[in-house]
Amino acid sequence: MSAFEQPPDLHQKTFHEILTDFLENKLDVLQIYNMEEMVNFMGFFVHEVGEGTNFLNIQQEKANVIAPNQEGENTCYAYACARSIYFAAKRIVGRSEDDMPDFDSLVEVMICAYGKNGAKCYDVLKLFGEEYRLHVMTIGPPSLTDHIAQRTPVAQFTLKNEHWNNFERYANEPVITRAMLIGEAPPSSASSSSSASGSSMGEQSTIDTHAVLLLGRVFSDEYNQRIYAFLNSSGPDKHDNGVFRFTEDVIMDPNFDFQFYNVFHDMNDLTEEEKLKANEFKTQVANDLGVQFFPNKSDRIPYICPTCHQERWVGRGICELFIGMPCFECMGKSGKF
C-alpha cells in the first residue's frame, strides 16, 4: 500500500475510533503533547466540522506518510506542493475519486512545468490548485493560526550555506533550535557523528531556498516555545523517518524568511453534490458527539481533576482522552477553553 492510499479498514471504524486514532498518531508525529495542545485541537476540530470538512479522511495517511527522496535535485517544492494539494482535496467530504489528484503524477507535472532548479511555491500551488477548485494564500509566521497549522501548509524558507551545514550536523536531533542553526549550540553525541558531506541537502547548499510540508505545531514546556514538525523530501532515513522539528525562534527569525502557503477550498466552489455531502457529514458528527458529550449515567467514567481535586466524569469513547486533564470548569477559569 502506498503512503497515500486509504487504509483498508478505515471505512469499518466508527467516527470516534478514527478521531482517537488521529490523536494517538499525532502524538507519535509531534512527540510532544499537553493540555494546551488538546484544547487547541478541539478548537480546530469544531472549526473544521463547522465547515463540513472531514479532515479525519487524511490523518492516518498523514501520520504514516513516507518521506520521498529528491535525490539531490532541487525539486523539494514539487513534493511539498503536491502533498499539500492532495491533502486539501482529500479534506472535501463529497469529492469524487475522479476529481482527486494523484500525488505521483502531480509531482511529475509540476517538475515538467517548473524544472529541477526550484520554484516559488505560491506560483506552483496557484496554478495546480485551480485545477482542483482550490485556493492558496501566503501567511507570514506571525499570522499562522493553529487552525491553518493543522492543515498541512507548505513552508518555504532560506538558509545560508553555513546554516545548511549546521542543519545537516544536527539532522538527527529530536528538535533543531536556532542556536544550533547559527552555530552557537554546544556539540552533542548525535551531532558529532553527523556530517554534511555527501548528503542531499549538502549537495544543494548553494541553493538557499527549501520547501517542506508543515505537519503541525505544539507548545513545549522543555523549550518554553512551540515546536514545528516538518516532513522533508530527503528520504525516510533522514531525521526522524523524514520528519524534522524546529523551535519557533527559528520560524520567527527574519533571516530565514519563512513563508507558509495555505491551500484551502471555498464552499462556493463546491458542486451541489459536495455541498449536500458536507451538510450530511455535519449532521452525522453533531449526532455522534451528542452521544459522547452527553452520555447516560451508565456510560460516565469518574475521575479526579488534578487542578481542583473534585470528582468529575467523562463519557466513554473519545472523551476518555480528557481523563487526567483539568476539568472544563478549571480550563474555563484559566482562560484556556
MARBA-676066 format. One record per residue (C-alpha): residue number from 1; residue in three letters; x, y, z negated. Coordinates in Angstrom, 3 decimals. Each point is the difference from the previous one (the first is absolute). Example, Ala and Ser with C-alpha at 12.3 -4.5 7.8 and 13.67 -1.06 7.14 Angstrom:
<tibas>
tiba num->1	residu->ALA	c1->12.300	c2->-4.500	c3->-7.800 $
tiba num->2	residu->SER	c1->1.370	c2->3.440	c3->0.660 $
</tibas>
This chain:
<tibas>
tiba num->1	residu->MET	c1->0.000	c2->0.000	c3->0.000 $
tiba num->2	residu->SER	c1->1.375	c2->3.402	c3->0.950 $
tiba num->3	residu->ALA	c1->0.234	c2->2.839	c3->-2.482 $
tiba num->4	residu->PHE	c1->-3.078	c2->1.667	c3->1.463 $
tiba num->5	residu->GLU	c1->-2.430	c2->-2.888	c3->0.316 $
tiba num->6	residu->GLN	c1->-2.930	c2->-0.161	c3->-2.382 $
tiba num->7	residu->PRO	c1->0.635	c2->-2.589	c3->-2.758 $
tiba num->8	residu->PRO	c1->-2.208	c2->-3.020	c3->0.830 $
tiba num->9	residu->ASP	c1->-1.712	c2->-0.117	c3->-3.410 $
tiba num->10	residu->LEU	c1->-0.773	c2->3.737	c3->-0.198 $
tiba num->11	residu->HIS	c1->-3.605	c2->-0.338	c3->1.225 $
tiba num->12	residu->GLN	c1->-0.680	c2->-2.626	c3->-2.689 $
tiba num->13	residu->LYS	c1->0.942	c2->2.286	c3->-2.881 $
tiba num->14	residu->THR	c1->-2.389	c2->2.290	c3->-1.823 $
tiba num->15	residu->PHE	c1->0.486	c2->3.735	c3->0.153 $
tiba num->16	residu->HIS	c1->1.245	c2->-0.035	c3->-3.598 $
tiba num->17	residu->GLU	c1->2.545	c2->-2.743	c3->0.638 $
tiba num->18	residu->ILE	c1->1.403	c2->1.948	c3->2.930 $
tiba num->19	residu->LEU	c1->0.275	c2->3.161	c3->-2.109 $
tiba num->20	residu->THR	c1->1.724	c2->-1.928	c3->-2.784 $
tiba num->21	residu->ASP	c1->2.440	c2->-1.497	c3->2.523 $
tiba num->22	residu->PHE	c1->0.723	c2->3.495	c3->1.271 $
tiba num->23	residu->LEU	c1->0.854	c2->1.283	c3->-3.462 $
tiba num->24	residu->GLU	c1->2.256	c2->-2.960	c3->-0.734 $
tiba num->25	residu->ASN	c1->1.771	c2->0.269	c3->3.359 $
tiba num->26	residu->LYS	c1->0.419	c2->3.718	c3->-0.497 $
tiba num->27	residu->LEU	c1->1.840	c2->-0.672	c3->-3.226 $
tiba num->28	residu->ASP	c1->2.388	c2->-2.310	c3->1.821 $
tiba num->29	residu->VAL	c1->0.716	c2->2.572	c3->2.721 $
tiba num->30	residu->LEU	c1->0.522	c2->2.998	c3->-2.275 $
tiba num->31	residu->GLN	c1->1.339	c2->-1.852	c3->-3.067 $
tiba num->32	residu->ILE	c1->-1.275	c2->2.802	c3->-2.224 $
tiba num->33	residu->TYR	c1->-3.409	c2->0.158	c3->-1.597 $
tiba num->34	residu->ASN	c1->-1.657	c2->2.026	c3->-2.736 $
tiba num->35	residu->MET	c1->-3.336	c2->1.388	c3->-1.082 $
tiba num->36	residu->GLU	c1->0.373	c2->3.190	c3->2.029 $
tiba num->37	residu->GLU	c1->0.523	c2->-2.012	c3->3.153 $
tiba num->38	residu->MET	c1->-3.168	c2->-1.995	c3->-0.692 $
tiba num->39	residu->VAL	c1->-1.979	c2->3.231	c3->-0.434 $
tiba num->40	residu->ASN	c1->1.455	c2->1.410	c3->3.236 $
tiba num->41	residu->PHE	c1->-0.901	c2->-3.190	c3->1.817 $
tiba num->42	residu->MET	c1->-3.590	c2->0.019	c3->-1.242 $
tiba num->43	residu->GLY	c1->-0.360	c2->3.580	c3->1.239 $
tiba num->44	residu->PHE	c1->1.365	c2->-1.063	c3->3.382 $
tiba num->45	residu->PHE	c1->-2.289	c2->-3.015	c3->0.048 $
tiba num->46	residu->VAL	c1->-3.142	c2->2.086	c3->-0.626 $
tiba num->47	residu->HIS	c1->1.106	c2->2.515	c3->2.653 $
tiba num->48	residu->GLU	c1->0.587	c2->-2.686	c3->2.633 $
tiba num->49	residu->VAL	c1->-3.277	c2->-1.818	c3->-0.655 $
tiba num->50	residu->GLY	c1->-1.796	c2->3.340	c3->0.178 $
tiba num->51	residu->GLU	c1->1.280	c2->0.340	c3->3.560 $
tiba num->52	residu->GLY	c1->-1.155	c2->-3.507	c3->0.844 $
tiba num->53	residu->THR	c1->3.578	c2->-1.187	c3->0.364 $
tiba num->54	residu->ASN	c1->0.884	c2->-3.604	c3->-0.761 $
tiba num->55	residu->PHE	c1->3.662	c2->0.588	c3->-0.797 $
tiba num->56	residu->LEU	c1->0.086	c2->-3.453	c3->-1.617 $
tiba num->57	residu->ASN	c1->0.033	c2->-1.457	c3->3.514 $
tiba num->58	residu->ILE	c1->3.686	c2->0.874	c3->0.297 $
tiba num->59	residu->GLN	c1->1.398	c2->-0.293	c3->-3.521 $
tiba num->60	residu->GLN	c1->1.006	c2->-3.654	c3->0.090 $
tiba num->61	residu->GLU	c1->1.702	c2->0.555	c3->3.331 $
tiba num->62	residu->LYS	c1->1.651	c2->3.145	c3->-1.329 $
tiba num->63	residu->ALA	c1->1.367	c2->-1.786	c3->-3.068 $
tiba num->64	residu->ASN	c1->1.371	c2->-2.924	c3->2.019 $
tiba num->65	residu->VAL	c1->1.202	c2->1.812	c3->3.106 $
tiba num->66	residu->ILE	c1->3.415	c2->-1.049	c3->1.298 $
tiba num->67	residu->ALA	c1->2.423	c2->2.828	c3->0.681 $
tiba num->68	residu->PRO	c1->1.156	c2->0.006	c3->3.649 $
tiba num->69	residu->ASN	c1->3.579	c2->0.488	c3->1.087 $
tiba num->70	residu->GLN	c1->0.633	c2->2.828	c3->2.445 $
tiba num->71	residu->GLU	c1->3.459	c2->-1.499	c3->0.644 $
tiba num->72	residu->GLY	c1->1.998	c2->3.207	c3->0.006 $
tiba num->73	residu->GLU	c1->-2.207	c2->1.836	c3->2.503 $
tiba num->74	residu->ASN	c1->-1.627	c2->3.258	c3->-1.055 $
tiba num->75	residu->THR	c1->-3.523	c2->-1.362	c3->0.417 $
tiba num->76	residu->CYS	c1->-1.059	c2->0.246	c3->-3.628 $
tiba num->77	residu->TYR	c1->-2.659	c2->2.543	c3->1.004 $
tiba num->78	residu->ALA	c1->-1.812	c2->-2.613	c3->2.116 $
tiba num->79	residu->TYR	c1->-0.176	c2->-2.606	c3->-2.773 $
tiba num->80	residu->ALA	c1->-1.207	c2->2.508	c3->-2.586 $
tiba num->81	residu->CYS	c1->-2.541	c2->1.680	c3->2.306 $
tiba num->82	residu->ALA	c1->-1.379	c2->-3.271	c3->1.340 $
tiba num->83	residu->ARG	c1->-0.564	c2->-1.326	c3->-3.521 $
tiba num->84	residu->SER	c1->-1.690	c2->3.197	c3->-1.117 $
tiba num->85	residu->ILE	c1->-2.381	c2->-0.008	c3->2.984 $
tiba num->86	residu->TYR	c1->-0.721	c2->-3.689	c3->-0.474 $
tiba num->87	residu->PHE	c1->-0.882	c2->0.446	c3->-3.665 $
tiba num->88	residu->ALA	c1->-2.061	c2->3.140	c3->0.677 $
tiba num->89	residu->ALA	c1->-2.112	c2->-1.876	c3->2.559 $
tiba num->90	residu->LYS	c1->-0.275	c2->-2.993	c3->-2.316 $
tiba num->91	residu->ARG	c1->-1.591	c2->2.188	c3->-2.690 $
tiba num->92	residu->ILE	c1->-3.074	c2->0.581	c3->2.192 $
tiba num->93	residu->VAL	c1->-2.643	c2->-2.497	c3->-1.110 $
tiba num->94	residu->GLY	c1->-1.809	c2->-0.545	c3->3.295 $
tiba num->95	residu->ARG	c1->2.960	c2->0.270	c3->2.386 $
tiba num->96	residu->SER	c1->-0.104	c2->-2.956	c3->2.417 $
tiba num->97	residu->GLU	c1->3.052	c2->-2.104	c3->0.783 $
tiba num->98	residu->ASP	c1->-0.086	c2->1.304	c3->3.585 $
tiba num->99	residu->ASP	c1->0.557	c2->3.535	c3->-1.322 $
tiba num->100	residu->MET	c1->2.801	c2->-1.000	c3->-2.372 $
tiba num->101	residu->PRO	c1->3.630	c2->0.713	c3->0.941 $
tiba num->102	residu->ASP	c1->2.440	c2->-2.867	c3->0.327 $
tiba num->103	residu->PHE	c1->3.054	c2->0.888	c3->-2.071 $
tiba num->104	residu->ASP	c1->2.712	c2->-1.587	c3->2.163 $
tiba num->105	residu->SER	c1->-1.484	c2->1.379	c3->3.228 $
tiba num->106	residu->LEU	c1->-0.338	c2->3.439	c3->-1.571 $
tiba num->107	residu->VAL	c1->3.686	c2->0.011	c3->-0.969 $
tiba num->108	residu->GLU	c1->0.989	c2->-0.908	c3->3.559 $
tiba num->109	residu->VAL	c1->-2.072	c2->2.692	c3->1.697 $
tiba num->110	residu->MET	c1->1.211	c2->2.631	c3->-2.471 $
tiba num->111	residu->ILE	c1->3.619	c2->-0.862	c3->0.764 $
tiba num->112	residu->CYS	c1->-0.732	c2->0.042	c3->3.738 $
tiba num->113	residu->ALA	c1->-1.545	c2->3.457	c3->-0.355 $
tiba num->114	residu->TYR	c1->2.539	c2->1.595	c3->-2.359 $
tiba num->115	residu->GLY	c1->3.170	c2->-2.066	c3->0.429 $
tiba num->116	residu->LYS	c1->2.594	c2->-1.364	c3->-2.412 $
tiba num->117	residu->ASN	c1->1.498	c2->3.276	c3->-1.188 $
tiba num->118	residu->GLY	c1->-2.632	c2->1.041	c3->-2.513 $
tiba num->119	residu->ALA	c1->-3.186	c2->2.065	c3->0.289 $
tiba num->120	residu->LYS	c1->-2.170	c2->2.411	c3->-1.953 $
tiba num->121	residu->CYS	c1->-2.497	c2->-2.132	c3->-1.890 $
tiba num->122	residu->TYR	c1->-2.762	c2->2.591	c3->0.258 $
tiba num->123	residu->ASP	c1->0.137	c2->-0.088	c3->3.813 $
tiba num->124	residu->VAL	c1->0.004	c2->-3.798	c3->0.077 $
tiba num->125	residu->LEU	c1->-2.890	c2->-0.338	c3->-2.457 $
tiba num->126	residu->LYS	c1->-2.087	c2->2.647	c3->1.755 $
tiba num->127	residu->LEU	c1->0.424	c2->-1.552	c3->3.444 $
tiba num->128	residu->PHE	c1->-0.676	c2->-3.602	c3->-0.965 $
tiba num->129	residu->GLY	c1->-2.437	c2->0.718	c3->-2.826 $
tiba num->130	residu->GLU	c1->-2.411	c2->1.635	c3->2.448 $
tiba num->131	residu->GLU	c1->-0.317	c2->-3.328	c3->1.844 $
tiba num->132	residu->TYR	c1->-1.604	c2->-1.453	c3->-3.144 $
tiba num->133	residu->ARG	c1->-2.045	c2->3.086	c3->-0.973 $
tiba num->134	residu->LEU	c1->2.418	c2->0.883	c3->-2.781 $
tiba num->135	residu->HIS	c1->1.460	c2->3.342	c3->-1.081 $
tiba num->136	residu->VAL	c1->3.324	c2->1.043	c3->-1.552 $
tiba num->137	residu->MET	c1->0.946	c2->2.831	c3->-2.332 $
tiba num->138	residu->THR	c1->3.378	c2->1.132	c3->-1.321 $
tiba num->139	residu->ILE	c1->0.355	c2->0.228	c3->-3.778 $
tiba num->140	residu->GLY	c1->2.916	c2->1.496	c3->-1.903 $
tiba num->141	residu->PRO	c1->1.039	c2->-1.801	c3->-3.214 $
tiba num->142	residu->PRO	c1->-1.638	c2->2.539	c3->-2.372 $
tiba num->143	residu->SER	c1->-3.370	c2->-0.543	c3->1.729 $
tiba num->144	residu->LEU	c1->0.120	c2->-3.805	c3->0.070 $
tiba num->145	residu->THR	c1->-2.988	c2->-1.203	c3->-2.054 $
tiba num->146	residu->ASP	c1->-0.343	c2->-3.382	c3->-1.696 $
tiba num->147	residu->HIS	c1->-2.806	c2->-0.904	c3->2.410 $
tiba num->148	residu->ILE	c1->2.138	c2->0.606	c3->3.075 $
tiba num->149	residu->ALA	c1->3.012	c2->-1.723	c3->-1.595 $
tiba num->150	residu->GLN	c1->-2.111	c2->-3.178	c3->-0.183 $
tiba num->151	residu->ARG	c1->-0.771	c2->0.135	c3->3.724 $
tiba num->152	residu->THR	c1->3.435	c2->-1.059	c3->1.301 $
tiba num->153	residu->PRO	c1->1.017	c2->3.297	c3->1.639 $
tiba num->154	residu->VAL	c1->3.208	c2->0.257	c3->2.018 $
tiba num->155	residu->ALA	c1->2.893	c2->1.792	c3->-1.694 $
tiba num->156	residu->GLN	c1->2.773	c2->1.637	c3->2.033 $
tiba num->157	residu->PHE	c1->3.092	c2->1.446	c3->-1.646 $
tiba num->158	residu->THR	c1->3.560	c2->1.099	c3->0.710 $
tiba num->159	residu->LEU	c1->3.256	c2->-0.926	c3->-1.741 $
tiba num->160	residu->LYS	c1->3.562	c2->1.048	c3->0.792 $
tiba num->161	residu->ASN	c1->2.630	c2->-2.620	c3->0.769 $
tiba num->162	residu->GLU	c1->1.308	c2->-0.156	c3->-3.551 $
tiba num->163	residu->HIS	c1->-3.570	c2->-0.410	c3->-1.268 $
tiba num->164	residu->TRP	c1->-0.584	c2->-2.921	c3->2.356 $
tiba num->165	residu->ASN	c1->3.174	c2->-1.627	c3->-1.317 $
tiba num->166	residu->ASN	c1->-1.219	c2->0.423	c3->-3.572 $
tiba num->167	residu->PHE	c1->-3.392	c2->-1.351	c3->1.016 $
tiba num->168	residu->GLU	c1->1.759	c2->-3.141	c3->1.227 $
tiba num->169	residu->ARG	c1->2.119	c2->-0.200	c3->-3.127 $
tiba num->170	residu->TYR	c1->-3.060	c2->-0.071	c3->-2.241 $
tiba num->171	residu->ALA	c1->-2.254	c2->-1.867	c3->2.429 $
tiba num->172	residu->ASN	c1->-0.652	c2->-2.877	c3->-2.402 $
tiba num->173	residu->GLU	c1->-0.673	c2->2.117	c3->-3.082 $
tiba num->174	residu->PRO	c1->-3.595	c2->-0.272	c3->-1.316 $
tiba num->175	residu->VAL	c1->-0.350	c2->3.782	c3->0.338 $
tiba num->176	residu->ILE	c1->2.209	c2->2.478	c3->1.897 $
tiba num->177	residu->THR	c1->0.283	c2->3.364	c3->-1.735 $
tiba num->178	residu->ARG	c1->1.055	c2->3.401	c3->1.297 $
tiba num->179	residu->ALA	c1->3.226	c2->-0.275	c3->-2.007 $
tiba num->180	residu->MET	c1->0.810	c2->-3.198	c3->1.891 $
tiba num->181	residu->LEU	c1->-0.636	c2->1.565	c3->3.392 $
tiba num->182	residu->ILE	c1->2.152	c2->3.072	c3->-0.628 $
tiba num->183	residu->GLY	c1->2.791	c2->-2.042	c3->-1.594 $
tiba num->184	residu->GLU	c1->-0.381	c2->1.114	c3->-3.613 $
tiba num->185	residu->ALA	c1->-1.094	c2->-3.352	c3->-1.458 $
tiba num->186	residu->PRO	c1->2.506	c2->-2.338	c3->-1.694 $
tiba num->187	residu->PRO	c1->0.685	c2->-3.203	c3->1.960 $
tiba num->188	residu->SER	c1->-1.874	c2->-3.160	c3->-0.973 $
tiba num->189	residu->SER	c1->0.684	c2->-3.676	c3->0.562 $
tiba num->190	residu->ALA	c1->-2.662	c2->-0.077	c3->2.733 $
tiba num->191	residu->SER	c1->1.342	c2->3.064	c3->1.808 $
tiba num->192	residu->SER	c1->3.656	c2->-0.997	c3->-0.233 $
tiba num->193	residu->SER	c1->-0.694	c2->-3.177	c3->1.945 $
tiba num->194	residu->SER	c1->-1.892	c2->1.854	c3->2.754 $
tiba num->195	residu->SER	c1->1.643	c2->1.513	c3->3.031 $
tiba num->196	residu->ALA	c1->-1.200	c2->2.280	c3->2.746 $
tiba num->197	residu->SER	c1->2.199	c2->-1.625	c3->2.639 $
tiba num->198	residu->GLY	c1->-1.735	c2->-2.277	c3->2.469 $
tiba num->199	residu->SER	c1->-3.544	c2->0.788	c3->-1.178 $
tiba num->200	residu->SER	c1->-2.758	c2->1.268	c3->2.253 $
tiba num->201	residu->MET	c1->-0.351	c2->3.259	c3->-1.912 $
tiba num->202	residu->GLY	c1->3.759	c2->0.485	c3->0.032 $
tiba num->203	residu->GLU	c1->0.065	c2->-0.416	c3->3.764 $
tiba num->204	residu->GLN	c1->-2.538	c2->2.796	c3->0.473 $
tiba num->205	residu->SER	c1->1.520	c2->2.292	c3->-2.627 $
tiba num->206	residu->THR	c1->0.718	c2->2.645	c3->2.663 $
tiba num->207	residu->ILE	c1->-3.761	c2->0.273	c3->0.526 $
tiba num->208	residu->ASP	c1->-1.347	c2->1.754	c3->-3.034 $
tiba num->209	residu->THR	c1->-3.732	c2->-0.601	c3->0.286 $
tiba num->210	residu->HIS	c1->-1.659	c2->-3.184	c3->-1.217 $
tiba num->211	residu->ALA	c1->-3.657	c2->-1.125	c3->-0.099 $
tiba num->212	residu->VAL	c1->-1.546	c2->-2.463	c3->-2.442 $
tiba num->213	residu->LEU	c1->-3.427	c2->-0.993	c3->-1.315 $
tiba num->214	residu->LEU	c1->-1.108	c2->1.174	c3->-3.452 $
tiba num->215	residu->LEU	c1->-1.539	c2->-2.920	c3->-1.901 $
tiba num->216	residu->GLY	c1->-0.971	c2->2.010	c3->-3.087 $
tiba num->217	residu->ARG	c1->1.272	c2->1.909	c3->-3.002 $
tiba num->218	residu->VAL	c1->-0.303	c2->-0.281	c3->-3.783 $
tiba num->219	residu->PHE	c1->1.256	c2->1.898	c3->-3.031 $
tiba num->220	residu->SER	c1->2.942	c2->-1.603	c3->-1.823 $
tiba num->221	residu->ASP	c1->0.608	c2->0.614	c3->-3.683 $
tiba num->222	residu->GLU	c1->3.569	c2->-1.231	c3->0.473 $
tiba num->223	residu->TYR	c1->0.839	c2->2.704	c3->2.552 $
tiba num->224	residu->ASN	c1->-2.539	c2->2.551	c3->-1.295 $
tiba num->225	residu->GLN	c1->-1.215	c2->0.618	c3->3.555 $
tiba num->226	residu->ARG	c1->-1.854	c2->-1.774	c3->2.746 $
tiba num->227	residu->ILE	c1->1.554	c2->-2.781	c3->2.062 $
tiba num->228	residu->TYR	c1->-0.752	c2->-0.332	c3->3.725 $
tiba num->229	residu->ALA	c1->0.119	c2->-3.442	c3->1.645 $
tiba num->230	residu->PHE	c1->0.831	c2->-0.148	c3->3.730 $
tiba num->231	residu->LEU	c1->0.062	c2->-2.807	c3->2.548 $
tiba num->232	residu->ASN	c1->3.171	c2->0.254	c3->2.079 $
tiba num->233	residu->SER	c1->0.711	c2->-1.463	c3->3.437 $
tiba num->234	residu->SER	c1->3.396	c2->-1.559	c3->-0.716 $
tiba num->235	residu->GLY	c1->-1.286	c2->-3.524	c3->-0.618 $
tiba num->236	residu->PRO	c1->-1.246	c2->-1.943	c3->-3.051 $
tiba num->237	residu->ASP	c1->3.530	c2->-0.746	c3->-1.235 $
tiba num->238	residu->LYS	c1->0.616	c2->3.670	c3->-0.745 $
tiba num->239	residu->HIS	c1->-1.146	c2->1.731	c3->-3.209 $
tiba num->240	residu->ASP	c1->-2.802	c2->-1.873	c3->-1.790 $
tiba num->241	residu->ASN	c1->-1.434	c2->-2.063	c3->2.865 $
tiba num->242	residu->GLY	c1->0.269	c2->3.073	c3->2.175 $
tiba num->243	residu->VAL	c1->-1.497	c2->2.380	c3->-2.596 $
tiba num->244	residu->PHE	c1->2.071	c2->2.794	c3->-1.559 $
tiba num->245	residu->ARG	c1->-1.019	c2->2.590	c3->-2.611 $
tiba num->246	residu->PHE	c1->0.899	c2->3.662	c3->-0.427 $
tiba num->247	residu->THR	c1->-0.525	c2->2.139	c3->-3.064 $
tiba num->248	residu->GLU	c1->-2.136	c2->3.083	c3->0.576 $
tiba num->249	residu->ASP	c1->2.945	c2->2.384	c3->-0.303 $
tiba num->250	residu->VAL	c1->1.244	c2->-1.501	c3->3.282 $
tiba num->251	residu->ILE	c1->-3.356	c2->0.632	c3->1.658 $
tiba num->252	residu->MET	c1->-0.192	c2->3.586	c3->-1.248 $
tiba num->253	residu->ASP	c1->3.564	c2->0.964	c3->0.944 $
tiba num->254	residu->PRO	c1->-0.340	c2->2.355	c3->3.013 $
tiba num->255	residu->ASN	c1->3.411	c2->-1.117	c3->1.258 $
tiba num->256	residu->PHE	c1->-1.522	c2->-3.365	c3->0.899 $
tiba num->257	residu->ASP	c1->-2.939	c2->1.625	c3->1.830 $
tiba num->258	residu->PHE	c1->-2.670	c2->-2.594	c3->-0.830 $
tiba num->259	residu->GLN	c1->-3.212	c2->0.187	c3->2.015 $
tiba num->260	residu->PHE	c1->-2.957	c2->-2.354	c3->-0.263 $
tiba num->261	residu->TYR	c1->-2.447	c2->-0.763	c3->2.806 $
tiba num->262	residu->ASN	c1->-3.439	c2->-1.214	c3->-1.018 $
tiba num->263	residu->VAL	c1->-1.981	c2->-1.987	c3->2.575 $
tiba num->264	residu->PHE	c1->-3.738	c2->0.027	c3->-0.652 $
tiba num->265	residu->HIS	c1->-3.416	c2->-0.312	c3->1.605 $
tiba num->266	residu->ASP	c1->-2.866	c2->2.459	c3->0.043 $
tiba num->267	residu->MET	c1->-3.562	c2->-1.253	c3->-0.512 $
tiba num->268	residu->ASN	c1->-1.040	c2->2.002	c3->3.066 $
tiba num->269	residu->ASP	c1->2.326	c2->-2.113	c3->2.141 $
tiba num->270	residu->LEU	c1->-1.582	c2->-3.307	c3->-1.031 $
tiba num->271	residu->THR	c1->-2.432	c2->-1.827	c3->2.242 $
tiba num->272	residu->GLU	c1->-3.587	c2->-0.434	c3->-1.179 $
tiba num->273	residu->GLU	c1->0.723	c2->-3.638	c3->-0.816 $
tiba num->274	residu->GLU	c1->3.072	c2->0.965	c3->-2.041 $
tiba num->275	residu->LYS	c1->-2.033	c2->2.581	c3->-1.927 $
tiba num->276	residu->LEU	c1->-2.666	c2->-2.618	c3->-0.731 $
tiba num->277	residu->LYS	c1->2.604	c2->-2.464	c3->-1.264 $
tiba num->278	residu->ALA	c1->1.551	c2->2.714	c3->-2.196 $
tiba num->279	residu->ASN	c1->-3.349	c2->0.747	c3->-1.656 $
tiba num->280	residu->GLU	c1->-0.680	c2->-3.708	c3->-0.540 $
tiba num->281	residu->PHE	c1->3.419	c2->-0.356	c3->-1.609 $
tiba num->282	residu->LYS	c1->-0.615	c2->2.901	c3->-2.399 $
tiba num->283	residu->THR	c1->-3.304	c2->-1.554	c3->-1.079 $
tiba num->284	residu->GLN	c1->1.630	c2->-3.392	c3->-0.567 $
tiba num->285	residu->VAL	c1->2.835	c2->1.438	c3->-2.095 $
tiba num->286	residu->ALA	c1->-2.389	c2->2.131	c3->-2.057 $
tiba num->287	residu->ASN	c1->-2.066	c2->-3.101	c3->-0.832 $
tiba num->288	residu->ASP	c1->3.079	c2->-2.077	c3->-0.828 $
tiba num->289	residu->LEU	c1->1.519	c2->2.653	c3->-2.256 $
tiba num->290	residu->GLY	c1->-3.306	c2->0.491	c3->-1.803 $
tiba num->291	residu->VAL	c1->0.216	c2->-3.610	c3->-1.148 $
tiba num->292	residu->GLN	c1->3.638	c2->0.422	c3->-1.077 $
tiba num->293	residu->PHE	c1->-0.271	c2->3.262	c3->-1.918 $
tiba num->294	residu->PHE	c1->-3.450	c2->-0.604	c3->-1.509 $
tiba num->295	residu->PRO	c1->0.001	c2->-3.727	c3->-0.858 $
tiba num->296	residu->ASN	c1->-2.331	c2->-1.960	c3->-2.227 $
tiba num->297	residu->LYS	c1->1.194	c2->-0.475	c3->-3.583 $
tiba num->298	residu->SER	c1->0.962	c2->-3.602	c3->0.754 $
tiba num->299	residu->ASP	c1->2.475	c2->1.256	c3->2.635 $
tiba num->300	residu->ARG	c1->1.718	c2->2.555	c3->-2.260 $
tiba num->301	residu->ILE	c1->3.548	c2->-0.610	c3->-1.255 $
tiba num->302	residu->PRO	c1->0.956	c2->1.844	c3->-3.227 $
tiba num->303	residu->TYR	c1->3.429	c2->1.532	c3->-0.586 $
tiba num->304	residu->ILE	c1->1.632	c2->2.586	c3->-2.292 $
tiba num->305	residu->CYS	c1->0.897	c2->3.351	c3->1.553 $
tiba num->306	residu->PRO	c1->3.725	c2->0.664	c3->-0.667 $
tiba num->307	residu->THR	c1->-0.657	c2->3.735	c3->-0.443 $
tiba num->308	residu->CYS	c1->-3.059	c2->0.307	c3->-2.249 $
tiba num->309	residu->HIS	c1->0.208	c2->-3.578	c3->-1.367 $
tiba num->310	residu->GLN	c1->-3.741	c2->-0.451	c3->0.459 $
tiba num->311	residu->GLU	c1->-1.591	c2->-3.120	c3->1.420 $
tiba num->312	residu->ARG	c1->-1.025	c2->0.522	c3->3.623 $
tiba num->313	residu->TRP	c1->-1.197	c2->-2.318	c3->2.745 $
tiba num->314	residu->VAL	c1->0.460	c2->-0.493	c3->3.729 $
tiba num->315	residu->GLY	c1->-1.875	c2->-2.074	c3->2.545 $
tiba num->316	residu->ARG	c1->1.339	c2->-3.268	c3->1.313 $
tiba num->317	residu->GLY	c1->1.786	c2->0.207	c3->3.340 $
tiba num->318	residu->ILE	c1->1.858	c2->3.071	c3->1.188 $
tiba num->319	residu->CYS	c1->-0.690	c2->1.899	c3->-3.207 $
tiba num->320	residu->GLU	c1->2.153	c2->-2.497	c3->-1.913 $
tiba num->321	residu->LEU	c1->2.956	c2->1.913	c3->1.443 $
tiba num->322	residu->PHE	c1->-0.856	c2->2.805	c3->-2.443 $
tiba num->323	residu->ILE	c1->0.653	c2->-2.211	c3->-3.039 $
tiba num->324	residu->GLY	c1->2.960	c2->1.415	c3->-1.919 $
tiba num->325	residu->MET	c1->-0.469	c2->3.497	c3->1.430 $
tiba num->326	residu->PRO	c1->-1.537	c2->2.972	c3->-1.846 $
tiba num->327	residu->CYS	c1->-3.788	c2->-0.043	c3->0.172 $
tiba num->328	residu->PHE	c1->-1.842	c2->2.404	c3->2.295 $
tiba num->329	residu->GLU	c1->-0.842	c2->2.269	c3->-2.933 $
tiba num->330	residu->CYS	c1->3.690	c2->0.378	c3->-0.912 $
tiba num->331	residu->MET	c1->0.996	c2->0.500	c3->3.631 $
tiba num->332	residu->GLY	c1->-2.669	c2->2.695	c3->0.288 $
tiba num->333	residu->LYS	c1->1.359	c2->1.820	c3->-3.071 $
tiba num->334	residu->SER	c1->3.511	c2->-0.150	c3->1.426 $
tiba num->335	residu->GLY	c1->-1.187	c2->1.508	c3->3.286 $
tiba num->336	residu->LYS	c1->1.209	c2->-3.003	c3->1.992 $
tiba num->337	residu->PHE	c1->-3.394	c2->-1.241	c3->1.137 $
</tibas>
